[in-house]
């Protein structure tokens, strides 16, 4: 492996604030925010929108979408009165 051409590969915590879960792994991503992990060390933290703890495929629950307004607008525009 050539020296000096690869990015820094270090431990990072990925956190899903909506689901209240976090996991420690290694990545090349960097972050200014840090978090103290359960082992007492401080690691950079990256907040993600969706993780396996909140994704409908893994949880078996679908997300609630505001379809009422969309359906009503569709019916007003294209529906019969």
C-alpha positions as CSV (number, residue, x, y, z in Angstrom):
1,X,0.0,0.0,0.0
2,X,1.4,3.4,-1.0
3,X,2.0,5.8,1.9
4,X,0.3,9.2,2.0
5,X,-2.4,8.7,-0.6
6,X,-5.1,7.2,1.6
7,X,-7.5,9.2,3.8
8,X,-7.4,8.9,7.6
9,X,-9.4,5.9,8.7
10,X,-10.6,6.3,12.3
11,X,-13.4,5.4,14.7
12,X,-16.6,7.4,14.3
13,X,-20.0,7.3,16.0
14,X,-23.0,7.4,13.7
15,X,-26.1,8.6,15.6
16,X,-29.8,8.5,14.6
17,X,-31.4,11.1,16.8
18,X,-34.9,10.3,15.7
19,X,-34.6,6.6,16.8
20,X,-32.3,7.3,19.7
21,X,-29.7,4.9,18.6
22,X,-26.0,5.2,17.9
23,X,-23.2,2.8,16.8
24,X,-19.4,3.0,16.7
25,X,-17.6,2.0,13.6
26,X,-14.6,3.1,11.5
27,X,-14.8,5.6,8.6
28,X,-13.0,8.3,6.7
29,X,-15.7,10.9,7.4
30,X,-14.8,13.8,9.7
31,X,-16.9,15.9,12.0
32,X,-16.5,18.9,14.3
33,X,-18.9,17.5,16.8
34,X,-17.8,14.9,19.4
35,X,-19.4,12.5,21.8
36,X,-18.2,10.5,24.8
37,X,-18.8,6.8,24.1
38,X,-19.5,4.1,26.7
39,X,-15.9,3.1,26.8
40,X,-14.9,6.5,28.1
41,X,-13.2,7.7,24.9
42,X,-14.3,10.7,22.9
43,X,-15.1,10.2,19.2
44,X,-16.4,12.4,16.3
45,X,-20.1,12.0,15.9
46,X,-22.1,12.2,12.6
47,X,-25.9,12.5,12.8
48,X,-27.8,10.5,10.2
49,X,-31.5,10.9,9.1
50,X,-32.2,7.2,8.6
51,X,-30.5,4.1,10.1
52,X,-31.5,0.5,10.6
53,X,-33.3,1.5,13.8
54,X,-35.6,3.9,12.0
55,X,-35.9,2.5,8.4
56,X,-39.3,1.0,7.6
57,X,-37.7,-2.0,5.9
58,X,-35.9,-3.1,9.1
59,X,-38.6,-2.0,11.6
60,X,-41.7,-3.2,9.8
61,X,-43.4,0.1,10.4
62,X,-44.3,2.6,7.7
63,X,-43.8,6.3,8.1
64,X,-46.9,8.5,8.5
65,X,-47.1,10.9,5.6
66,X,-49.4,13.9,5.2
67,X,-51.4,12.4,2.4
68,X,-54.7,13.9,3.3
69,X,-53.8,17.3,2.0
70,X,-52.3,15.8,-1.2
71,X,-55.3,13.6,-1.9
72,X,-57.7,16.5,-1.4
73,X,-55.7,18.7,-3.7
74,X,-55.7,16.0,-6.3
75,X,-59.4,15.5,-6.1
76,X,-60.0,19.2,-6.4
77,X,-57.8,19.5,-9.4
78,X,-58.8,16.3,-11.3
79,X,-61.7,14.8,-9.4
80,X,-65.4,14.9,-10.4
81,X,-67.6,17.1,-8.3
